[in-house]
Amino acid sequence: MSGLKRQRHSRSASDTDETPADGEAAPRGVRHSFRAFRQRDFTIFWCGALVSNTGSWLSNLAVPYVLYQITESALWVALVSVAQFLPGIFLAPAGGSIADRRNRKRVLLFTQSGMALSALLLWACWTSGWHQPVVLLLLVGVGGVFAGINLPSWQSFVSDLVPRGDLHSAVTLNSLQFNAARSIGPALAGLLLAVLGPSWTFLLNAVSFLFVLGALTLIRTTPARPAYPASGGVIRRFLAALGYIRRRPGLVMALVVSVLVGVLGNPIFQFTVVFAESVFAVGPVGLGILNAAFGLGAVIAAPLVSGWNHQVSLGQVVRWGLLIYGLGIVAFGVAPGYVFGVIALVVVGGCFLAVVSAVNTSMQVIVADHMRGRVMACRIMCYTASFPIGGLVQGFVSDRLGPRTAVCWAGALMLVAAVLLMRWRGETRLARLDDPHDDARLVPVTS
């Protein structure tokens, strides 16, 4: 194959699973959890993404921090999530269609370049003295526009880089690098904010995009184009994807869990700013450690989630992950001191990694290849809509009843939802997350 351009890995039945032969022990353990690193292109992509996402978390922490310093309002902090994710809600249908119709590598090169320029613009405005909250939110929204187009191609591109037998490992490791960046980035941001100020966090975020752009240029894998690209407009193709999801209970359940995490679980990330300032009074370095705790929990959980995937089903991971997730949120809300709060966030970070990676793996495994981009766009759309909604509601409650009350209520509702899902025995239930791959082949369509 030395003279040929490398093609996407085959999706034949021979590489769909690493099912052990009769009498042979199923592969498991830490080494098994990192099996996707055997693929050169995935490893390059993973490393570039880790550096870039670390840079992004510098900005993700700095923007809410400076906004809270300016406004002293949890609601304004919540609006950062709205500005960041609202564009993705409207652009997800277009992003999914692009992911299914275009070369995903080229799409990522375009969107990552746009995100880099928006990050550079944020740095330039801040250093020029434009510190108004509305200006900061608008600039965050510009990056959100490119991110909304980027995400469906990003998540679909992971499946292009590995055979299906390594998909669970690849999805978990992709979540791991995101959460490892969440651990490293905020810790660095706390130090930078304390020593050098916000300008350096914004600048380093812009520079970090060079690493993922460099990784994309080094990748040799060429994603296969569908034989018969779906015709019709963006809305028509998106409605076709919704109909496809509705007929597959496993995908429906994955979306339900994604919304649950977005509304009740994710807003705790924004509350680290409020708790660091108003509850624990620990300053920017302490804030960085609080956010780093999330990533530490994910790093601990990743080998457990991916290394034993043949012994523990995705439905079981989500079932117990949601339950412990809710307990961790409540524990953070009632934390008597800073150290207890950090430990609680380690638990929350581990459960977040377990639940989100299990849901993403389920969707990536179940969906037919020609629908992957649009189906992942639906998941992104639901998730990104639920996050700011939950953040706004909890921010509103926090401003009136206090941050501890808002966080405790969110955790309690998460516990109730987890118990209800555990007991539900209908057609759409947690066990359907382990449904098999849809091997339907692409045929000419008009919708």
Order of alpha helices (4+ residues) and beta strands (2+ residues): alpha-alpha-alpha-alpha-alpha-alpha-alpha-alpha-alpha-alpha-alpha-alpha-alpha-alpha-alpha
